[in-house]
Amino acid sequence: MDSPNAIATPHPILRSDYRPPAWLVPAVHLEVELDPAATRVRARLSVEPQGGTPGAPLRLDGAPGMVPERIAVDGRPLGAEEWRIEGEQLVIPLDQGAHIVDTEVVIAPEGNTQLMGLYASGGLLCTQCEAEGFRRITFFPDRPDVLSRYTVRMVADRARYPVLLANGDQTGTGDMTDGRHWAEWHDPFPKPCYLFAMVAGDLKANRDRFVTASGRSVELGIWVREADLPRTAHAMAALKASMAWDERVYGREYDLSIFNIVAVADFNFGAMENKGLNIFNSRYILADPETATDADYDAVAGVVAHEYFHNWSGNRVTCRDWFQLSLKEGFTVFRDQEFSADQGSRAVKRIEDVRVLRAAQFPEDAGPLAHPIRPDSYLEISNFYTATIYNKGAEVIRMLHTMLGAEGFRRGSDRYFDENDGTAATCEDFLRAMETANGVDLGGFRRWYGQAGTPRVRALLSHDAASGTARLSLAQIVPPTPGQPDKLPMPIPLRLALFGAESGRTLVPERVHILSEAEDSILFPAIGERPVLSINRGFSAPVVIESDRSAEDLAFLSAHDDDPFARFEAMQQLMVDTLVALIEGRPADEAAVIEAVRTTLADEALDAAFVGEAVLLPTEAFLGDQLAQVDPVAIRRAREGLRQRLGRTLEAQWRAAYAATAANGFALTPVAKGRRRLRTVALGYIAASGAADAAALALAQFEAADNMTDRYGALGVLGSMVAPERERALEGFYERYRADALVLDKWFTVQALSTREDTAEQVARLARHPDFTLANPNRLRALVGAFAANQHAFHAADGSGYRFVADMILAADPINAQTAARLVPPLGRWRRFEPMRAALMRAELERIVATPGLSRDVFEQASKSLG
């Protein structure tokens, strides 16, 4: 008998069960009559059998409740007895040989709140097909290793949908006698159905052109609502810069004559790399000084680059199955990170990337949802788009780049693209190309693809003054994770150097040492003074370093290390060590932290952006990750206490930095962005000092700002204060931007992240605000996602924060399961907390799992979090 919870016992999909498709679909012709209430989709599939399963019927994936209105094979309509529905699949027995299969379905995009397949958004009709959305449009073998050439004829009401876009190049347009019009598009490159795309709506384009290295002219278009056109210039500049960078660094040209981007308001992800027609969440396209922060500008450029780079690392070479997802995503994240680093401050970009990794992926690796970058199983593919796949996947690619060098990595990527162009590849294909191009054996490195968990590396440096030698002893351990209790050592490339503690000079220039065994050591000769170790420079490997470096050594490195990331890391480690000691009630050298921050502020050789990052204290969440058991109250007490002491002791320096970074007009240059960053950080420390004029200073900045970075930075400081200036700023911000959905998201977020004692009550009220909606993923993430990241409010002792987030998950699940599922992981960290909070978090997960009719998306996240 079935459980009352329909998905209580879902069957996992196993990588070991992969079999090639029994039928291929070389060509697809779609005729789509677009209507928000009833869109008619006629599909003509050219199918042919593939060896391995002779006599197997044709199986086409569909959506729940989807029934074909017509089926024909080779022009002959089939009777009801000649096909069947099994689960959500249309099954058609076919003789061996090539056939033409026609189907016809009617779907309702305006009722599609899941935002997968064809759906309505702000007057547009648009698609999202990754990972399994195409089956919601028509019956098809919805898997990434079925590659087809698509021709699409779109028909729609001309007045309502004057613009009709699809993949590839446009091959024809025309008007019809009934007020409708049509457009036909053809994509000459074979692609999986997850890269299919259509958009219909009243849109205007920012148009430009790009001339490739071989002299071809490519027509570019960024399509938005007419009112948003002025906010697309930055995205267009980023697109052209990305195209030029990919040619220069990877030798990859764009391959069609048209490249279009469309911005939509309702989108589950950041953007989608559909071949020749990228569809973006509007937050990653629209930017101007009035509405976008510097971080927004950077995100727009990074995401535009990411999706463009997918044209080769994802489209021309796609993935054989979803277990290979990091093949395209990890590789492309690395590519977009390097692009962004080349566009601005490489040091600051690296700091930002590592901060994201530590905030999202390290906890994932240490919790119940841990999985390798190439997992062995999943229940729901939409839960597979994780920080491990993307961010850790990028770090694995970066390690290859470090080990092979830039030239060797380029040789390997060239070989990978050339050998696999037009195919659905695997991670093994990528590694094999790297090996063959460079004559190396990456056998041990493959463990990074199959083992979960963040390795911990112990690094102990000893010095023998009598012999003038130093020895670095290294040891690694990969902790157990669900389903993987025992791990093998992995090759870990460590960039390291030694400095003289007295002289400050470089004793051992940087070298790369690959720690491939459980234990290893390095002997350094001719070391005449006590050395200080700089290790994992540039964060050369995604590991946790455990060393015996003293506070004095860390302070020295924070002032003298010649690797910017290592300098930042030393400061952060000094802060972490001090704060952990304070949290645990042990003696702590707060003076060393204060002096290190003072030294950094006084170093005129450092750019402001780096200083702004270096002097920030580690987050409460990151501090919790360093503890055997998380006590949110103790963490907050220690962190806020040190923050206040830094503010008071260095108040004069903070005020000097604040005054020195005042702008005389907006500019989007690295120097100007760095000054704005440091200005907001300094304002935060002035507020932390308890200065009587802090609220007035923040309000003055808020009201005088000529850009969103300064305005929102001031609002962020005011958001955690108890002062009338806070309410004035929040009200003013709302009235100024209430009609702009993307900016209004910031208004919700700044209140959700507030450290005030009444934050939980205010967030609960905001969830009832007329402008809050569960249907828009951006708005849900802006309030509920941000609140779940607020360590103090979310972890309230009475469990109200847990209950609120669980309520929001259950309310959002029937509307948009993917977005709801992404809100579960903060509850899944219950094992890390003290018993009272752990029990409250676990109870909410149990309540979620016990809810009848729960989606597979949420069920998988919640049940694994309990298991």
Salt bridges, closest charged atoms under 4 A:
GLU31 OE2 - ARG42 NH1 3.58
GLU33 OE2 - ARG42 NH1 2.89
GLU33 OE1 - ARG180 NH1 3.81
ASP61 OD2 - ARG135 NH2 3.66
GLU69 OE1 - ARG40 NH1 2.72
ASP74 OD2 - HIS99 ND1 2.82
GLU82 OE2 - ARG76 NH2 2.73
GLU86 OE1 - ARG59 NH1 2.90
GLU86 OE2 - ARG84 NE 2.50
ASP102 OD1 - ARG44 NE 2.70
GLU104 OE2 - ARG40 NH1 2.63
GLU104 OE1 - ARG42 NE 3.55
GLU130 OE2 - LYS328 NZ 3.02
GLU132 OE2 - ARG135 NH2 3.57
ASP142 OD2 - ARG135 NE 2.99
ASP145 OD1 - ARG143 NE 2.65
ASP175 OD1 - ARG158 NH2 2.43
ASP178 OD2 - ARG180 NE 2.86
ASP187 OD2 - LYS191 NZ 2.99
ASP208 OD2 - LYS240 NZ 3.25
GLU219 OE2 - ARG207 NH1 2.99
ASP228 OD2 - ARG225 NH2 2.99
ASP228 OD1 - ARG231 NH2 3.12
ASP246 OD1 - ARG335 NH1 2.93
GLU253 OE1 - ARG216 NH2 3.87
ASP255 OD2 - LYS275 NZ 2.69
ASP255 OD2 - ARG316 NH1 2.69
GLU273 OE2 - HIS310 NE2 3.90
GLU273 OE2 - LYS328 NZ 2.77
GLU290 OE1 - ARG711 NH1 3.81
GLU290 OE2 - ARG736 NE 2.91
ASP294 OD2 - ARG676 NE 2.82
ASP296 OD2 - LYS746 NZ 2.48
ASP298 OD1 - LYS673 NZ 2.56
ASP321 OD2 - ARG320 NE 2.67
GLU329 OE1 - HIS306 NE2 3.09
GLU329 OE1 - HIS310 NE2 3.08
GLU329 OE2 - LYS328 NZ 2.56
ASP336 OD2 - HIS306 ND1 2.74
GLU338 OE2 - ARG346 NH1 3.13
GLU338 OE2 - ARG398 NH1 3.06
ASP342 OD1 - ARG346 NH2 2.63
ASP353 OD1 - LYS349 NZ 2.98
ASP365 OD2 - LYS392 NZ 2.95
ASP376 OD1 - ARG15 NH2 2.85
GLU380 OE1 - ARG856 NE 3.87
GLU395 OE1 - ARG350 NH2 2.68
ASP414 OD1 - ARG252 NH2 3.48
ASP414 OD1 - ARG410 NE 2.90
ASP418 OD1 - ARG252 NH2 3.70
GLU419 OE2 - ARG415 NE 2.84
ASP421 OD2 - ARG316 NH2 2.64
GLU428 OE2 - ARG432 NH1 3.68
GLU428 OE2 - ARG446 NH2 2.69
ASP429 OD1 - ARG432 NH2 2.54
GLU435 OE2 - ARG446 NH1 2.87
GLU510 OE2 - ARG495 NE 2.95
GLU510 OE1 - ARG537 NE 2.68
ASP520 OD2 - HIS513 NE2 2.86
GLU529 OE2 - ARG505 NE 3.79
GLU546 OE2 - ARG456 NE 2.63
ASP553 OD1 - ARG530 NH2 2.99
ASP561 OD1 - ARG537 NH1 2.81
ASP562 OD1 - ARG537 NH2 2.77
ASP563 OD1 - ARG495 NH2 3.28
GLU569 OE2 - ARG358 NH2 2.32
GLU584 OE1 - ARG586 NE 2.95
GLU590 OE1 - ARG645 NE 2.38
GLU595 OE1 - ARG598 NE 3.16
ASP603 OD2 - ARG567 NH2 2.83
GLU613 OE1 - ARG355 NH1 2.37
GLU613 OE2 - ARG677 NE 3.09
GLU640 OE2 - ARG639 NH1 3.66
GLU640 OE1 - ARG643 NH1 3.55
GLU651 OE2 - ARG655 NE 2.90
ASP693 OD1 - ARG655 NH2 2.69
GLU703 OE2 - ARG728 NH2 2.82
GLU727 OE2 - ARG726 NH1 2.86
GLU727 OE2 - ARG756 NH1 3.99
GLU735 OE1 - ARG738 NH1 3.43
ASP740 OD2 - ARG231 NH1 3.14
ASP745 OD1 - ARG779 NE 2.49
GLU757 OE2 - ARG636 NH1 3.05
GLU757 OE1 - HIS792 NE2 3.38
ASP758 OD2 - ARG756 NH2 2.84
ASP771 OD2 - HIS769 ND1 3.66
ASP807 OD1 - ARG847 NH2 2.84
GLU834 OE2 - ARG837 NH1 2.85
GLU844 OE1 - ARG847 NH2 2.65
GLU846 OE2 - ARG842 NE 3.13
GLU860 OE2 - LYS864 NZ 2.97
